[in-house]
Amino acid sequence: MDTDSIRAYCLSFPHTKEKLQWGESLCFKVGEKIFAILSLDLTHGTRLVFKCTPEIFAELIEREGIRPSPYVGRYHWAALERLDVVSNDELEDLIRQSYEIVAAKAIRKRKRTAKAIRQRTAPVAKKKKLSQARSHKSRTHRK
C-alpha cells in the first residue's frame, strides 16, 4: 500500500476524520481519538503508527522493520519503518483492527459522558418538580 491507498482506506471507515498534526503527520481519528498516524515526511524513520492488541503487538515488534512507537509503545502502538514491511492484506487488517479498538473506546467514552450529563441534570429536574409539587400542596392546604 502507498500513502494514497492508506489514506483512502482509513477514510472509508465510518465517522473518520483526518488532520495534519505535528508537522508532516496525517492523523486519522474516530470520535476525536487517533487510530492511525501516517508520516508524510520521507526522511522520517517511522511511516505508519497504529494501535493493536497486546498479542498482536508482541508478535509484530519481533519482526524486522516494526518497533514500539515512541511515547505510546507501552499502550500497544506499533510503528512501521516502511510500508512494505507487511503485505497489503495484513496492513489493511491491522489498520481495521486499530480502528475497531479505538472506535469501541470512543463509543464507551461517549456513553459515559452522556450518562454523566444525564445524572447531573436529572436531579435538577426532580428538584424542580418536587418544589412545584410542594408549592401546589401548600396552596391547596391553605384553603
C-alpha positions as CSV (number, residue, x, y, z in Angstrom):
1,M,0.0,0.0,0.0
2,D,1.1,3.5,-0.6
3,T,0.3,6.8,1.1
4,D,-2.8,7.5,-1.1
5,S,-4.3,4.0,-0.7
6,I,-3.7,4.1,3.1
7,R,-5.4,7.5,3.3
8,A,-8.4,6.2,1.2
9,Y,-8.7,3.1,3.3
10,C,-8.6,4.9,6.6
11,L,-11.2,7.4,5.4
12,S,-13.5,4.6,4.3
13,F,-14.3,3.8,8.0
14,P,-17.4,5.4,9.5
15,H,-17.0,8.8,11.3
16,T,-13.3,9.0,10.4
17,K,-11.7,12.4,10.1
18,E,-8.1,13.3,9.1
19,K,-6.0,16.0,10.5
20,L,-2.4,17.1,9.7
21,Q,-0.6,17.3,13.1
22,W,2.9,17.6,14.4
23,G,4.3,18.9,11.1
24,E,4.1,16.2,8.5
25,S,1.9,13.6,10.2
26,L,-1.5,12.8,8.9
27,C,-3.7,11.6,11.8
28,F,-6.8,9.5,11.3
29,K,-9.4,9.9,14.0
30,V,-12.7,8.4,15.1
31,G,-14.5,10.3,17.9
32,E,-11.5,12.6,18.3
33,K,-9.3,9.6,19.1
34,I,-6.4,8.7,16.8
35,F,-6.4,5.2,15.3
36,A,-3.5,5.6,12.7
37,I,-0.8,8.1,12.0
38,L,0.8,8.3,8.6
39,S,4.1,10.2,8.2
40,L,4.3,12.2,5.0
41,D,7.9,13.1,5.7
42,L,10.0,10.6,3.7
43,T,13.1,11.4,5.8
44,H,11.3,10.4,9.0
45,G,12.1,6.9,10.3
46,T,8.5,5.9,11.0
47,R,6.0,5.7,8.2
48,L,2.8,4.3,9.9
49,V,1.7,4.0,13.5
50,F,-1.4,2.2,14.7
51,K,-2.9,0.6,17.8
52,C,-3.1,-3.2,18.3
53,T,-4.0,-5.8,20.8
54,P,-1.3,-6.9,23.2
55,E,-0.9,-10.2,21.5
56,I,-0.5,-8.8,18.0
57,F,1.8,-6.1,19.3
58,A,4.1,-8.7,20.8
59,E,4.2,-10.6,17.5
60,L,4.7,-7.5,15.4
61,I,7.6,-6.0,17.3
62,E,9.6,-9.2,16.8
63,R,9.7,-8.5,13.1
64,E,12.4,-6.6,11.2
65,G,11.2,-3.0,10.5
66,I,8.5,-2.9,13.2
67,R,9.0,-1.4,16.6
68,P,7.1,0.0,19.5
69,S,6.0,3.6,18.7
70,P,7.9,6.2,20.6
71,Y,6.0,7.6,23.6
72,V,2.9,5.3,23.2
73,G,4.5,1.9,22.6
74,R,3.6,0.9,26.1
75,Y,0.0,1.2,25.1
76,H,0.5,-1.2,22.3
77,W,1.1,1.2,19.4
78,A,3.3,-0.3,16.7
79,A,5.4,1.7,14.3
80,L,6.2,0.5,10.8
81,E,9.5,1.9,9.5
82,R,8.5,1.2,5.9
83,L,5.1,0.5,4.3
84,D,6.4,-2.7,2.7
85,V,7.2,-4.4,6.0
86,V,3.9,-6.3,5.9
87,S,1.7,-7.4,3.0
88,N,-1.2,-5.1,1.8
89,D,-3.8,-7.5,3.1
90,E,-2.2,-7.7,6.5
91,L,-1.7,-3.9,6.7
92,E,-5.4,-3.4,5.9
93,D,-6.3,-5.9,8.6
94,L,-4.0,-4.1,11.1
95,I,-5.5,-0.7,10.3
96,R,-9.1,-2.1,10.6
97,Q,-8.3,-3.6,14.0
98,S,-6.8,-0.4,15.2
99,Y,-9.9,1.5,14.1
100,E,-12.2,-1.0,15.8
101,I,-10.2,-0.9,19.1
102,V,-10.2,2.9,19.2
103,A,-13.8,3.3,18.0
104,A,-15.0,0.9,20.7
105,K,-13.3,3.1,23.3
106,A,-14.6,6.3,21.8
107,I,-18.2,4.9,21.9
108,R,-17.8,3.9,25.5
109,K,-16.5,7.3,26.4
110,R,-19.3,9.0,24.6
111,K,-21.9,6.8,26.5
112,R,-20.2,7.6,29.9
113,T,-20.2,11.3,29.1
114,A,-23.9,11.2,28.1
115,K,-24.7,9.3,31.3
116,A,-22.8,11.8,33.4
117,I,-24.6,14.7,31.8
118,R,-28.0,13.0,32.4
119,Q,-27.1,12.3,36.0
120,R,-26.1,15.9,36.6
121,T,-29.2,17.3,35.0
122,A,-31.7,14.7,36.3
123,P,-31.6,15.9,40.0
124,V,-32.3,19.5,38.9
125,A,-35.4,18.4,37.0
126,K,-36.5,16.3,40.0
127,K,-35.9,19.2,42.4
128,K,-38.0,21.5,40.2
129,K,-40.9,19.0,40.1
130,L,-40.7,18.5,43.9
131,S,-40.7,22.2,44.6
132,Q,-43.6,22.7,42.2
133,A,-45.5,19.9,44.0
134,R,-44.8,21.4,47.4
135,S,-45.9,24.8,46.2
136,H,-49.1,23.3,44.8
137,K,-49.7,21.3,48.1
138,S,-49.2,24.4,50.2
139,R,-51.6,26.4,48.1
140,T,-54.3,23.7,48.4
141,H,-53.6,23.2,52.1
142,R,-54.2,26.9,52.9
143,K,-57.8,26.8,51.6
